[in-house]
């Protein structure tokens, strides 16, 4: 579940290993480009932490963040 706090949507994703985590990041990168909306994120080995906020609106959560969050979740649901 995405958690909304401190004007961000945050979710942590865990994978089998670094390769799986980085593959996920690559897929998210293409989605972010398609949305013209980009995550603040970090990766540590098999863990990817994503924070979504809208910088252009002064770092608040907007519909753009919610749409990107949903698109990221859909990616996982597809089993890709
Ligand atoms: C110029 C460009 O459209 C903007 O800077 C976009 C790009 N990606 C973005 N991503 C995020 N997270 N917030 C923004 O405000 C934002 N703005």
PDB file of the backbone (N, CA, C, O) and the ligand in Angstrom, with CONECT records:
HET    LIG  A 101      17
ATOM      1  N   UNK A   1       0.842  -1.202   0.000  1.00  0.00           N
ATOM      2  CA  UNK A   1       0.000   0.000   0.000  1.00  0.00           C
ATOM      3  C   UNK A   1       0.878   1.254   0.000  1.00  0.00           C
ATOM      4  O   UNK A   1       1.901   1.326   0.682  1.00  0.00           O
ATOM      5  N   UNK A   2       0.446   2.221  -0.780  1.00  0.00           N
ATOM      6  CA  UNK A   2       1.112   3.513  -0.738  1.00  0.00           C
ATOM      7  C   UNK A   2       0.691   4.227   0.540  1.00  0.00           C
ATOM      8  O   UNK A   2      -0.468   4.174   0.950  1.00  0.00           O
ATOM      9  N   UNK A   3       1.652   4.891   1.153  1.00  0.00           N
ATOM     10  CA  UNK A   3       1.382   5.643   2.377  1.00  0.00           C
ATOM     11  C   UNK A   3       1.535   7.125   2.057  1.00  0.00           C
ATOM     12  O   UNK A   3       2.542   7.533   1.477  1.00  0.00           O
ATOM     13  N   UNK A   4       0.559   7.922   2.423  1.00  0.00           N
ATOM     14  CA  UNK A   4       0.679   9.363   2.197  1.00  0.00           C
ATOM     15  C   UNK A   4       1.054  10.053   3.496  1.00  0.00           C
ATOM     16  O   UNK A   4       0.287  10.062   4.459  1.00  0.00           O
ATOM     17  N   UNK A   5       2.249  10.630   3.506  1.00  0.00           N
ATOM     18  CA  UNK A   5       2.672  11.422   4.665  1.00  0.00           C
ATOM     19  C   UNK A   5       3.768  12.386   4.230  1.00  0.00           C
ATOM     20  O   UNK A   5       4.513  12.122   3.287  1.00  0.00           O
ATOM     21  N   UNK A   6       3.846  13.479   4.921  1.00  0.00           N
ATOM     22  CA  UNK A   6       4.833  14.524   4.608  1.00  0.00           C
ATOM     23  C   UNK A   6       4.760  14.950   3.137  1.00  0.00           C
ATOM     24  O   UNK A   6       5.785  15.172   2.491  1.00  0.00           O
ATOM     25  N   UNK A   7       3.531  15.060   2.622  1.00  0.00           N
ATOM     26  CA  UNK A   7       3.315  15.515   1.242  1.00  0.00           C
ATOM     27  C   UNK A   7       3.965  14.614   0.195  1.00  0.00           C
ATOM     28  O   UNK A   7       4.399  15.067  -0.864  1.00  0.00           O
ATOM     29  N   UNK A   8       4.017  13.322   0.526  1.00  0.00           N
ATOM     30  CA  UNK A   8       4.558  12.335  -0.425  1.00  0.00           C
ATOM     31  C   UNK A   8       3.728  11.063  -0.357  1.00  0.00           C
ATOM     32  O   UNK A   8       3.169  10.724   0.686  1.00  0.00           O
ATOM     33  N   UNK A   9       3.655  10.363  -1.487  1.00  0.00           N
ATOM     34  CA  UNK A   9       3.191   8.977  -1.501  1.00  0.00           C
ATOM     35  C   UNK A   9       4.440   8.110  -1.474  1.00  0.00           C
ATOM     36  O   UNK A   9       5.352   8.306  -2.278  1.00  0.00           O
ATOM     37  N   UNK A  10       4.486   7.161  -0.562  1.00  0.00           N
ATOM     38  CA  UNK A  10       5.678   6.334  -0.401  1.00  0.00           C
ATOM     39  C   UNK A  10       5.319   4.852  -0.411  1.00  0.00           C
ATOM     40  O   UNK A  10       4.324   4.431   0.178  1.00  0.00           O
ATOM     41  N   UNK A  11       6.148   4.079  -1.091  1.00  0.00           N
ATOM     42  CA  UNK A  11       5.970   2.622  -1.051  1.00  0.00           C
ATOM     43  C   UNK A  11       7.334   1.958  -1.233  1.00  0.00           C
ATOM     44  O   UNK A  11       8.176   2.433  -1.995  1.00  0.00           O
ATOM     45  N   UNK A  12       7.530   0.860  -0.523  1.00  0.00           N
ATOM     46  CA  UNK A  12       8.769   0.092  -0.638  1.00  0.00           C
ATOM     47  C   UNK A  12       8.482  -1.234  -1.325  1.00  0.00           C
ATOM     48  O   UNK A  12       7.546  -1.944  -0.957  1.00  0.00           O
ATOM     49  N   UNK A  13       9.283  -1.561  -2.312  1.00  0.00           N
ATOM     50  CA  UNK A  13       9.141  -2.799  -3.081  1.00  0.00           C
ATOM     51  C   UNK A  13      10.357  -3.680  -2.833  1.00  0.00           C
ATOM     52  O   UNK A  13      11.497  -3.219  -2.888  1.00  0.00           O
ATOM     53  N   UNK A  14      10.094  -4.960  -2.556  1.00  0.00           N
ATOM     54  CA  UNK A  14      11.189  -5.921  -2.309  1.00  0.00           C
ATOM     55  C   UNK A  14      11.226  -6.957  -3.422  1.00  0.00           C
ATOM     56  O   UNK A  14      10.184  -7.400  -3.906  1.00  0.00           O
ATOM     57  N   UNK A  15      12.411  -7.333  -3.817  1.00  0.00           N
ATOM     58  CA  UNK A  15      12.602  -8.294  -4.899  1.00  0.00           C
ATOM     59  C   UNK A  15      13.566  -9.390  -4.470  1.00  0.00           C
ATOM     60  O   UNK A  15      14.155  -9.359  -3.390  1.00  0.00           O
ATOM     61  N   UNK A  16      13.697 -10.365  -5.375  1.00  0.00           N
ATOM     62  CA  UNK A  16      14.571 -11.515  -5.087  1.00  0.00           C
ATOM     63  C   UNK A  16      16.024 -11.073  -4.957  1.00  0.00           C
ATOM     64  O   UNK A  16      16.757 -11.521  -4.075  1.00  0.00           O
ATOM     65  N   UNK A  17      16.408 -10.200  -5.845  1.00  0.00           N
ATOM     66  CA  UNK A  17      17.817  -9.787  -5.861  1.00  0.00           C
ATOM     67  C   UNK A  17      17.935  -8.430  -6.569  1.00  0.00           C
ATOM     68  O   UNK A  17      16.931  -7.826  -6.945  1.00  0.00           O
ATOM     69  N   UNK A  18      19.145  -7.975  -6.740  1.00  0.00           N
ATOM     70  CA  UNK A  18      19.394  -6.664  -7.349  1.00  0.00           C
ATOM     71  C   UNK A  18      18.905  -6.602  -8.798  1.00  0.00           C
ATOM     72  O   UNK A  18      18.348  -5.595  -9.234  1.00  0.00           O
ATOM     73  N   UNK A  19      19.122  -7.687  -9.529  1.00  0.00           N
ATOM     74  CA  UNK A  19      18.721  -7.682 -10.944  1.00  0.00           C
ATOM     75  C   UNK A  19      17.226  -7.462 -11.089  1.00  0.00           C
ATOM     76  O   UNK A  19      16.783  -6.689 -11.938  1.00  0.00           O
ATOM     77  N   UNK A  20      16.448  -8.150 -10.251  1.00  0.00           N
ATOM     78  CA  UNK A  20      14.991  -7.984 -10.293  1.00  0.00           C
ATOM     79  C   UNK A  20      14.591  -6.565  -9.909  1.00  0.00           C
ATOM     80  O   UNK A  20      13.706  -5.966 -10.521  1.00  0.00           O
ATOM     81  N   UNK A  21      15.249  -6.045  -8.896  1.00  0.00           N
ATOM     82  CA  UNK A  21      14.943  -4.683  -8.441  1.00  0.00           C
ATOM     83  C   UNK A  21      15.260  -3.669  -9.545  1.00  0.00           C
ATOM     84  O   UNK A  21      14.486  -2.747  -9.801  1.00  0.00           O
ATOM     85  N   UNK A  22      16.388  -3.858 -10.175  1.00  0.00           N
ATOM     86  CA  UNK A  22      16.789  -2.888 -11.200  1.00  0.00           C
ATOM     87  C   UNK A  22      15.924  -3.017 -12.452  1.00  0.00           C
ATOM     88  O   UNK A  22      15.649  -2.024 -13.125  1.00  0.00           O
ATOM     89  N   UNK A  23      15.499  -4.230 -12.762  1.00  0.00           N
ATOM     90  CA  UNK A  23      14.583  -4.425 -13.889  1.00  0.00           C
ATOM     91  C   UNK A  23      13.280  -3.669 -13.631  1.00  0.00           C
ATOM     92  O   UNK A  23      12.736  -3.026 -14.529  1.00  0.00           O
ATOM     93  N   UNK A  24      12.792  -3.755 -12.409  1.00  0.00           N
ATOM     94  CA  UNK A  24      11.586  -3.012 -12.012  1.00  0.00           C
ATOM     95  C   UNK A  24      11.813  -1.509 -12.191  1.00  0.00           C
ATOM     96  O   UNK A  24      10.956  -0.805 -12.725  1.00  0.00           O
ATOM     97  N   UNK A  25      12.961  -1.032 -11.746  1.00  0.00           N
ATOM     98  CA  UNK A  25      13.254   0.402 -11.867  1.00  0.00           C
ATOM     99  C   UNK A  25      13.261   0.833 -13.338  1.00  0.00           C
ATOM    100  O   UNK A  25      12.806   1.925 -13.680  1.00  0.00           O
ATOM    101  N   UNK A  26      13.779  -0.034 -14.187  1.00  0.00           N
ATOM    102  CA  UNK A  26      13.807   0.292 -15.617  1.00  0.00           C
ATOM    103  C   UNK A  26      12.390   0.432 -16.155  1.00  0.00           C
ATOM    104  O   UNK A  26      12.098   1.352 -16.919  1.00  0.00           O
ATOM    105  N   UNK A  27      11.508  -0.485 -15.755  1.00  0.00           N
ATOM    106  CA  UNK A  27      10.119  -0.412 -16.208  1.00  0.00           C
ATOM    107  C   UNK A  27       9.444   0.848 -15.674  1.00  0.00           C
ATOM    108  O   UNK A  27       8.702   1.521 -16.388  1.00  0.00           O
ATOM    109  N   UNK A  28       9.713   1.152 -14.412  1.00  0.00           N
ATOM    110  CA  UNK A  28       9.115   2.361 -13.825  1.00  0.00           C
ATOM    111  C   UNK A  28       9.636   3.607 -14.544  1.00  0.00           C
ATOM    112  O   UNK A  28       8.895   4.571 -14.737  1.00  0.00           O
ATOM    113  N   UNK A  29      10.896   3.586 -14.935  1.00  0.00           N
ATOM    114  CA  UNK A  29      11.474   4.747 -15.629  1.00  0.00           C
ATOM    115  C   UNK A  29      10.719   5.040 -16.920  1.00  0.00           C
ATOM    116  O   UNK A  29      10.456   6.200 -17.236  1.00  0.00           O
ATOM    117  N   UNK A  30      10.371   3.999 -17.666  1.00  0.00           N
ATOM    118  CA  UNK A  30       9.626   4.213 -18.909  1.00  0.00           C
ATOM    119  C   UNK A  30       8.216   4.740 -18.627  1.00  0.00           C
ATOM    120  O   UNK A  30       7.704   5.595 -19.350  1.00  0.00           O
ATOM    121  N   UNK A  31       7.606   4.221 -17.575  1.00  0.00           N
ATOM    122  CA  UNK A  31       6.273   4.716 -17.195  1.00  0.00           C
ATOM    123  C   UNK A  31       6.355   6.186 -16.776  1.00  0.00           C
ATOM    124  O   UNK A  31       5.498   6.995 -17.133  1.00  0.00           O
ATOM    125  N   UNK A  32       7.396   6.513 -16.018  1.00  0.00           N
ATOM    126  CA  UNK A  32       7.571   7.895 -15.570  1.00  0.00           C
ATOM    127  C   UNK A  32       7.730   8.836 -16.767  1.00  0.00           C
ATOM    128  O   UNK A  32       7.171   9.933 -16.781  1.00  0.00           O
ATOM    129  N   UNK A  33       8.487   8.404 -17.756  1.00  0.00           N
ATOM    130  CA  UNK A  33       8.654   9.217 -18.960  1.00  0.00           C
ATOM    131  C   UNK A  33       7.322   9.386 -19.692  1.00  0.00           C
ATOM    132  O   UNK A  33       6.997  10.476 -20.163  1.00  0.00           O
ATOM    133  N   UNK A  34       6.567   8.311 -19.779  1.00  0.00           N
ATOM    134  CA  UNK A  34       5.271   8.377 -20.452  1.00  0.00           C
ATOM    135  C   UNK A  34       4.325   9.343 -19.730  1.00  0.00           C
ATOM    136  O   UNK A  34       3.520  10.024 -20.365  1.00  0.00           O
ATOM    137  N   UNK A  35       4.432   9.394 -18.396  1.00  0.00           N
ATOM    138  CA  UNK A  35       3.581  10.287 -17.600  1.00  0.00           C
ATOM    139  C   UNK A  35       4.183  11.692 -17.487  1.00  0.00           C
ATOM    140  O   UNK A  35       3.530  12.612 -16.993  1.00  0.00           O
ATOM    141  N   UNK A  36       5.401  11.852 -17.935  1.00  0.00           N
ATOM    142  CA  UNK A  36       6.169  13.074 -17.672  1.00  0.00           C
ATOM    143  C   UNK A  36       6.083  13.451 -16.191  1.00  0.00           C
ATOM    144  O   UNK A  36       5.857  14.604 -15.823  1.00  0.00           O
ATOM    145  N   UNK A  37       6.272  12.436 -15.373  1.00  0.00           N
ATOM    146  CA  UNK A  37       6.217  12.606 -13.917  1.00  0.00           C
ATOM    147  C   UNK A  37       7.168  11.570 -13.326  1.00  0.00           C
ATOM    148  O   UNK A  37       7.076  10.386 -13.653  1.00  0.00           O
ATOM    149  N   UNK A  38       8.065  11.999 -12.472  1.00  0.00           N
ATOM    150  CA  UNK A  38       9.221  11.175 -12.137  1.00  0.00           C
ATOM    151  C   UNK A  38       9.354  10.938 -10.636  1.00  0.00           C
ATOM    152  O   UNK A  38       9.122  11.841  -9.832  1.00  0.00           O
ATOM    153  N   UNK A  39       9.722   9.736 -10.276  1.00  0.00           N
ATOM    154  CA  UNK A  39       9.830   9.406  -8.856  1.00  0.00           C
ATOM    155  C   UNK A  39      11.120   9.926  -8.222  1.00  0.00           C
ATOM    156  O   UNK A  39      12.151  10.063  -8.880  1.00  0.00           O
ATOM    157  N   UNK A  40      11.026  10.207  -6.933  1.00  0.00           N
ATOM    158  CA  UNK A  40      12.229  10.297  -6.101  1.00  0.00           C
ATOM    159  C   UNK A  40      12.350   8.903  -5.508  1.00  0.00           C
ATOM    160  O   UNK A  40      11.403   8.398  -4.904  1.00  0.00           O
ATOM    161  N   UNK A  41      13.497   8.288  -5.675  1.00  0.00           N
ATOM    162  CA  UNK A  41      13.575   6.895  -5.240  1.00  0.00           C
ATOM    163  C   UNK A  41      14.982   6.523  -4.824  1.00  0.00           C
ATOM    164  O   UNK A  41      15.955   7.223  -5.107  1.00  0.00           O
ATOM    165  N   UNK A  42      15.052   5.372  -4.128  1.00  0.00           N
ATOM    166  CA  UNK A  42      16.363   4.830  -3.784  1.00  0.00           C
ATOM    167  C   UNK A  42      16.326   3.322  -3.967  1.00  0.00           C
ATOM    168  O   UNK A  42      15.269   2.692  -3.934  1.00  0.00           O
ATOM    169  N   UNK A  43      17.494   2.775  -4.157  1.00  0.00           N
ATOM    170  CA  UNK A  43      17.638   1.331  -4.317  1.00  0.00           C
ATOM    171  C   UNK A  43      18.769   0.858  -3.420  1.00  0.00           C
ATOM    172  O   UNK A  43      19.859   1.431  -3.423  1.00  0.00           O
ATOM    173  N   UNK A  44      18.502  -0.194  -2.652  1.00  0.00           N
ATOM    174  CA  UNK A  44      19.546  -0.863  -1.890  1.00  0.00           C
ATOM    175  C   UNK A  44      19.401  -2.361  -2.150  1.00  0.00           C
ATOM    176  O   UNK A  44      18.468  -2.998  -1.661  1.00  0.00           O
ATOM    177  N   UNK A  45      20.319  -2.906  -2.909  1.00  0.00           N
ATOM    178  CA  UNK A  45      20.297  -4.321  -3.320  1.00  0.00           C
ATOM    179  C   UNK A  45      18.934  -4.732  -3.892  1.00  0.00           C
ATOM    180  O   UNK A  45      18.649  -4.456  -5.057  1.00  0.00           O
ATOM    181  N   UNK A  46      18.089  -5.391  -3.082  1.00  0.00           N
ATOM    182  CA  UNK A  46      16.825  -5.919  -3.627  1.00  0.00           C
ATOM    183  C   UNK A  46      15.618  -5.053  -3.251  1.00  0.00           C
ATOM    184  O   UNK A  46      14.473  -5.459  -3.449  1.00  0.00           O
ATOM    185  N   UNK A  47      15.873  -3.888  -2.721  1.00  0.00           N
ATOM    186  CA  UNK A  47      14.797  -3.030  -2.218  1.00  0.00           C
ATOM    187  C   UNK A  47      14.764  -1.708  -2.971  1.00  0.00           C
ATOM    188  O   UNK A  47      15.790  -1.050  -3.149  1.00  0.00           O
ATOM    189  N   UNK A  48      13.564  -1.331  -3.408  1.00  0.00           N
ATOM    190  CA  UNK A  48      13.369  -0.046  -4.083  1.00  0.00           C
ATOM    191  C   UNK A  48      12.338   0.746  -3.286  1.00  0.00           C
ATOM    192  O   UNK A  48      11.218   0.280  -3.077  1.00  0.00           O
ATOM    193  N   UNK A  49      12.711   1.920  -2.851  1.00  0.00           N
ATOM    194  CA  UNK A  49      11.778   2.803  -2.148  1.00  0.00           C
ATOM    195  C   UNK A  49      11.441   3.974  -3.055  1.00  0.00           C
ATOM    196  O   UNK A  49      12.324   4.683  -3.537  1.00  0.00           O
ATOM    197  N   UNK A  50      10.152   4.161  -3.277  1.00  0.00           N
ATOM    198  CA  UNK A  50       9.681   5.211  -4.184  1.00  0.00           C
ATOM    199  C   UNK A  50       8.907   6.256  -3.392  1.00  0.00           C
ATOM    200  O   UNK A  50       8.047   5.934  -2.571  1.00  0.00           O
ATOM    201  N   UNK A  51       9.236   7.518  -3.662  1.00  0.00           N
ATOM    202  CA  UNK A  51       8.491   8.641  -3.104  1.00  0.00           C
ATOM    203  C   UNK A  51       7.944   9.457  -4.269  1.00  0.00           C
ATOM    204  O   UNK A  51       8.677   9.806  -5.195  1.00  0.00           O
ATOM    205  N   UNK A  52       6.656   9.755  -4.212  1.00  0.00           N
ATOM    206  CA  UNK A  52       6.017  10.535  -5.274  1.00  0.00           C
ATOM    207  C   UNK A  52       5.484  11.839  -4.709  1.00  0.00           C
ATOM    208  O   UNK A  52       4.703  11.846  -3.757  1.00  0.00           O
ATOM    209  N   UNK A  53       5.912  12.936  -5.305  1.00  0.00           N
ATOM    210  CA  UNK A  53       5.418  14.258  -4.956  1.00  0.00           C
ATOM    211  C   UNK A  53       5.535  15.117  -6.201  1.00  0.00           C
ATOM    212  O   UNK A  53       6.319  14.817  -7.101  1.00  0.00           O
ATOM    213  N   UNK A  54       4.756  16.182  -6.250  1.00  0.00           N
ATOM    214  CA  UNK A  54       4.775  17.032  -7.447  1.00  0.00           C
ATOM    215  C   UNK A  54       5.605  18.279  -7.168  1.00  0.00           C
ATOM    216  O   UNK A  54       5.158  19.212  -6.502  1.00  0.00           O
ATOM    217  N   UNK A  55       6.804  18.267  -7.686  1.00  0.00           N
ATOM    218  CA  UNK A  55       7.745  19.360  -7.428  1.00  0.00           C
ATOM    219  C   UNK A  55       7.217  20.691  -7.963  1.00  0.00           C
ATOM    220  O   UNK A  55       7.363  21.733  -7.325  1.00  0.00           O
ATOM    221  N   UNK A  56       6.598  20.636  -9.151  1.00  0.00           N
ATOM    222  CA  UNK A  56       6.137  21.876  -9.800  1.00  0.00           C
ATOM    223  C   UNK A  56       5.056  22.598  -8.999  1.00  0.00           C
ATOM    224  O   UNK A  56       4.842  23.796  -9.181  1.00  0.00           O
ATOM    225  N   UNK A  57       4.378  21.873  -8.114  1.00  0.00           N
ATOM    226  CA  UNK A  57       3.313  22.471  -7.296  1.00  0.00           C
ATOM    227  C   UNK A  57       3.806  22.763  -5.877  1.00  0.00           C
ATOM    228  O   UNK A  57       3.016  23.018  -4.968  1.00  0.00           O
ATOM    229  N   UNK A  58       5.122  22.721  -5.712  1.00  0.00           N
ATOM    230  CA  UNK A  58       5.690  23.021  -4.399  1.00  0.00           C
ATOM    231  C   UNK A  58       5.793  21.806  -3.508  1.00  0.00           C
ATOM    232  O   UNK A  58       5.725  21.917  -2.284  1.00  0.00           O
ATOM    233  N   UNK A  59       5.957  20.634  -4.124  1.00  0.00           N
ATOM    234  CA  UNK A  59       6.135  19.377  -3.385  1.00  0.00           C
ATOM    235  C   UNK A  59       4.907  19.009  -2.556  1.00  0.00           C
ATOM    236  O   UNK A  59       4.959  18.894  -1.331  1.00  0.00           O
ATOM    237  N   UNK A  60       3.826  18.833  -3.260  1.00  0.00           N
ATOM    238  CA  UNK A  60       2.605  18.309  -2.632  1.00  0.00           C
ATOM    239  C   UNK A  60       2.125  17.123  -3.472  1.00  0.00           C
ATOM    240  O   UNK A  60       2.520  16.961  -4.627  1.00  0.00           O
ATOM    241  N   UNK A  61       1.272  16.304  -2.872  1.00  0.00           N
ATOM    242  CA  UNK A  61       0.700  15.166  -3.600  1.00  0.00           C
ATOM    243  C   UNK A  61      -0.445  15.675  -4.479  1.00  0.00           C
ATOM    244  O   UNK A  61      -1.368  16.334  -4.000  1.00  0.00           O
ATOM    245  N   UNK A  62      -0.366  15.360  -5.757  1.00  0.00           N
ATOM    246  CA  UNK A  62      -1.422  15.737  -6.714  1.00  0.00           C
ATOM    247  C   UNK A  62      -1.919  14.476  -7.419  1.00  0.00           C
ATOM    248  O   UNK A  62      -1.448  13.365  -7.174  1.00  0.00           O
ATOM    249  N   UNK A  63      -2.881  14.694  -8.297  1.00  0.00           N
ATOM    250  CA  UNK A  63      -3.423  13.567  -9.072  1.00  0.00           C
ATOM    251  C   UNK A  63      -2.330  12.886  -9.894  1.00  0.00           C
ATOM    252  O   UNK A  63      -2.388  11.681 -10.136  1.00  0.00           O
ATOM    253  N   UNK A  64      -1.340  13.659 -10.318  1.00  0.00           N
ATOM    254  CA  UNK A  64      -0.229  13.070 -11.092  1.00  0.00           C
ATOM    255  C   UNK A  64       0.485  11.979 -10.285  1.00  0.00           C
ATOM    256  O   UNK A  64       0.853  10.935 -10.825  1.00  0.00           O
ATOM    257  N   UNK A  65       0.670  12.233  -9.007  1.00  0.00           N
ATOM    258  CA  UNK A  65       1.327  11.233  -8.154  1.00  0.00           C
ATOM    259  C   UNK A  65       0.445   9.995  -8.006  1.00  0.00           C
ATOM    260  O   UNK A  65       0.922   8.862  -8.052  1.00  0.00           O
ATOM    261  N   UNK A  66      -0.857  10.243  -7.827  1.00  0.00           N
ATOM    262  CA  UNK A  66      -1.788   9.114  -7.665  1.00  0.00           C
ATOM    263  C   UNK A  66      -1.851   8.285  -8.942  1.00  0.00           C
ATOM    264  O   UNK A  66      -1.913   7.056  -8.891  1.00  0.00           O
ATOM    265  N   UNK A  67      -1.835   8.960 -10.081  1.00  0.00           N
ATOM    266  CA  UNK A  67      -1.873   8.239 -11.364  1.00  0.00           C
ATOM    267  C   UNK A  67      -0.607   7.415 -11.573  1.00  0.00           C
ATOM    268  O   UNK A  67      -0.667   6.276 -12.035  1.00  0.00           O
ATOM    269  N   UNK A  68       0.532   7.998 -11.231  1.00  0.00           N
ATOM    270  CA  UNK A  68       1.795   7.264 -11.394  1.00  0.00           C
ATOM    271  C   UNK A  68       1.850   6.073 -10.431  1.00  0.00           C
ATOM    272  O   UNK A  68       2.314   4.992 -10.795  1.00  0.00           O
ATOM    273  N   UNK A  69       1.377   6.282  -9.208  1.00  0.00           N
ATOM    274  CA  UNK A  69       1.343   5.184  -8.230  1.00  0.00           C
ATOM    275  C   UNK A  69       0.511   4.025  -8.768  1.00  0.00           C
ATOM    276  O   UNK A  69       0.902   2.861  -8.673  1.00  0.00           O
ATOM    277  N   UNK A  70      -0.634   4.363  -9.330  1.00  0.00           N
ATOM    278  CA  UNK A  70      -1.521   3.320  -9.867  1.00  0.00           C
ATOM    279  C   UNK A  70      -0.851   2.592 -11.035  1.00  0.00           C
ATOM    280  O   UNK A  70      -0.930   1.368 -11.136  1.00  0.00           O
ATOM    281  N   UNK A  71      -0.203   3.338 -11.901  1.00  0.00           N
ATOM    282  CA  UNK A  71       0.480   2.729 -13.052  1.00  0.00           C
ATOM    283  C   UNK A  71       1.609   1.809 -12.589  1.00  0.00           C
ATOM    284  O   UNK A  71       1.836   0.758 -13.189  1.00  0.00           O
ATOM    285  N   UNK A  72       2.306   2.191 -11.543  1.00  0.00           N
ATOM    286  CA  UNK A  72       3.380   1.342 -10.999  1.00  0.00           C
ATOM    287  C   UNK A  72       2.781   0.068 -10.419  1.00  0.00           C
ATOM    288  O   UNK A  72       3.315  -1.020 -10.634  1.00  0.00           O
ATOM    289  N   UNK A  73       1.695   0.189  -9.696  1.00  0.00           N
ATOM    290  CA  UNK A  73       1.027  -0.997  -9.136  1.00  0.00           C
ATOM    291  C   UNK A  73       0.525  -1.915 -10.248  1.00  0.00           C
ATOM    292  O   UNK A  73       0.630  -3.137 -10.143  1.00  0.00           O
ATOM    293  N   UNK A  74      -0.018  -1.328 -11.304  1.00  0.00           N
ATOM    294  CA  UNK A  74      -0.504  -2.136 -12.426  1.00  0.00           C
ATOM    295  C   UNK A  74       0.622  -2.945 -13.052  1.00  0.00           C
ATOM    296  O   UNK A  74       0.417  -4.082 -13.479  1.00  0.00           O
ATOM    297  N   UNK A  75       1.789  -2.367 -13.105  1.00  0.00           N
ATOM    298  CA  UNK A  75       2.966  -3.052 -13.637  1.00  0.00           C
ATOM    299  C   UNK A  75       3.220  -4.343 -12.865  1.00  0.00           C
ATOM    300  O   UNK A  75       3.486  -5.389 -13.456  1.00  0.00           O
ATOM    301  N   UNK A  76       3.137  -4.259 -11.558  1.00  0.00           N
ATOM    302  CA  UNK A  76       3.374  -5.446 -10.725  1.00  0.00           C
ATOM    303  C   UNK A  76       2.257  -6.465 -10.879  1.00  0.00           C
ATOM    304  O   UNK A  76       2.495  -7.672 -10.895  1.00  0.00           O
ATOM    305  N   UNK A  77       1.021  -5.953 -10.992  1.00  0.00           N
ATOM    306  CA  UNK A  77      -0.124  -6.859 -11.119  1.00  0.00           C
ATOM    307  C   UNK A  77      -0.071  -7.666 -12.406  1.00  0.00           C
ATOM    308  O   UNK A  77      -0.589  -8.780 -12.481  1.00  0.00           O
ATOM    309  N   UNK A  78       0.576  -7.076 -13.435  1.00  0.00           N
ATOM    310  CA  UNK A  78       0.703  -7.790 -14.701  1.00  0.00           C
ATOM    311  C   UNK A  78       1.710  -8.933 -14.593  1.00  0.00           C
ATOM    312  O   UNK A  78       1.832  -9.738 -15.516  1.00  0.00           O
ATOM    313  N   UNK A  79       2.418  -9.009 -13.495  1.00  0.00           N
ATOM    314  CA  UNK A  79       3.395 -10.061 -13.287  1.00  0.00           C
ATOM    315  C   UNK A  79       4.657  -9.861 -14.104  1.00  0.00           C
ATOM    316  O   UNK A  79       5.440 -10.790 -14.306  1.00  0.00           O
ATOM    317  N   UNK A  80       4.841  -8.646 -14.567  1.00  0.00           N
ATOM    318  CA  UNK A  80       6.053  -8.359 -15.339  1.00  0.00           C
ATOM    319  C   UNK A  80       7.219  -8.098 -14.400  1.00  0.00           C
ATOM    320  O   UNK A  80       8.333  -7.837 -14.855  1.00  0.00           O
TER     321      UNK A  80
HETATM  322  C1  LIG A 101       9.417  20.204 -17.229  1.00  0.00           C
HETATM  323  C2  LIG A 101       8.774  18.950 -16.735  1.00  0.00           C
HETATM  324  O1  LIG A 101       7.570  18.738 -17.379  1.00  0.00           O
HETATM  325  C3  LIG A 101       8.516  19.020 -15.263  1.00  0.00           C
HETATM  326  O2  LIG A 101       9.675  19.384 -14.586  1.00  0.00           O
HETATM  327  C4  LIG A 101       7.946  17.739 -14.684  1.00  0.00           C
HETATM  328  C5  LIG A 101       8.807  16.527 -14.896  1.00  0.00           C
HETATM  329  N1  LIG A 101       8.648  15.507 -13.881  1.00  0.00           N
HETATM  330  C6  LIG A 101       8.146  15.801 -12.673  1.00  0.00           C
HETATM  331  N2  LIG A 101       8.113  14.891 -11.720  1.00  0.00           N
HETATM  332  C7  LIG A 101       7.653  15.166 -10.507  1.00  0.00           C
HETATM  333  N3  LIG A 101       7.645  14.214  -9.568  1.00  0.00           N
HETATM  334  N4  LIG A 101       7.191  16.375 -10.211  1.00  0.00           N
HETATM  335  C8  LIG A 101       7.162  17.357 -11.103  1.00  0.00           C
HETATM  336  O3  LIG A 101       6.719  18.464 -10.780  1.00  0.00           O
HETATM  337  C9  LIG A 101       7.655  17.087 -12.400  1.00  0.00           C
HETATM  338  N5  LIG A 101       7.636  17.982 -13.337  1.00  0.00           N
CONECT  322  323
CONECT  323  322  324  325
CONECT  324  323
CONECT  325  323  326  327
CONECT  326  325
CONECT  327  325  328  338
CONECT  328  327  329
CONECT  329  328  330
CONECT  330  329  331  337
CONECT  331  330  332
CONECT  332  331  333  334
CONECT  333  332
CONECT  334  332  335
CONECT  335  334  336  337
CONECT  336  335
CONECT  337  330  335  338
CONECT  338  327  337
END
